[in-house]
Amino acid sequence: MNKWFLVTLFSIFSVFLFSCSSAEDNSEVTETSYSKPPTASEQAIQSASKSLGTTVSSSDSSNSNLTGGTRVEIKLRDDKGSGAYVYTPADFTFKVGQVVNFVMTSETELHTFTVDDLNIDQSVDAGETVEFSFKFDKPGTFELICIPHETQGMIGKITVQ
């Protein structure tokens, strides 16, 4: 090939590259807001709350976002994995029509707060806090269990008068 042809081609190519790399970008930078999608457990909690007619939220602290009703804090204890499984407190007494805002904190294992006769079945992951609200609309005495630890004695009682 002709030497001048290659020099000319190289010059055009160099000018093209230089103009592309030094071109100013006058376009505005737009920031996109990002909201964290719910975790799988949050989605399961919300789905369960809709089917149960309760209001549920999950958080990492004991600050309640729930309004109205009586606030009841419950510790779901496993004595740091030693096997002494208990609800603290384990027995509750409420009135018919009373709205209760439960705030449950699990120690080091997954636990549930399950009352089959009232259609309550809330789970709490290890080290997490779960809040939910429930309106007691029928009188009676109801068995409270932790599904994974019922046989280890993690049971309680809810009395509605």
DAJOQUI-V957010 format. One line per field, one symbol per residue. phi: phi as a letter, one per 30 degrees, with the letter a starting at -180 (. if undefined). A space follows every 10 residues. Layout:
# DAJOQUI-V957010
phi: ???
This chain:
# DAJOQUI-V957010
phi: .ddddddddd dddddddddd dcddccddcc ccdbcdddde dddddddddd dciccbbcac bcddcdciic dbcbcccbhh idjddacbdc cbbbcejdcb cdbcbcdbbd bbbbbedchc accbdeicbb cacbcdcbdk cbdcbcedbe dcjdbabccc c
